[in-house]
Amino acid sequence: MLTSKQRAYLRGIASNYETIYQVGKGGVTEAMCKDISDALRKRELIKLRVLDNSGWTAREAADAIAEQTGADVVQVIGSKFVLFKRNEKDPVIEGIPKAK
């Protein structure tokens, strides 16, 4: 669970990121979640997008993917959302505020 300070810090970093995955009309699949989990392991922070024809809202897709991958939802704006999952063995993002 992220604190509001951690979430704000990660939102600032993610603002410069490009979307690397899209949720299309196939919805959220197991194979897609595996790919996203691999990307989270390498990058820790990723931005995703829900296409108009998917039938999912960004919040629904973010919650479903976060639940399946064990990630935290950082932000949901419009059709885009940001996920974060800390890689304990090899952290990529430094300077995240500590939780109390």
Number of C-alpha atoms within 10 A of each C-alpha: 10 15 13 12 13 16 19 16 15 22 17 10 12 20 10 9 14 11 14 11 16 17 24 15 13 11 16 19 12 12 9 16 17 14 13 22 20 13 16 20 19 16 16 19 24 21 21 22 23 24 17 13 11 16 15 19 17 24 18 13 22 26 15 15 23 20 13 15 18 15 22 20 21 25 19 17 10 10 17 21 22 25 26 23 22 18 14 8 7 10 13 13 13 6 8 12 15 9 10 4
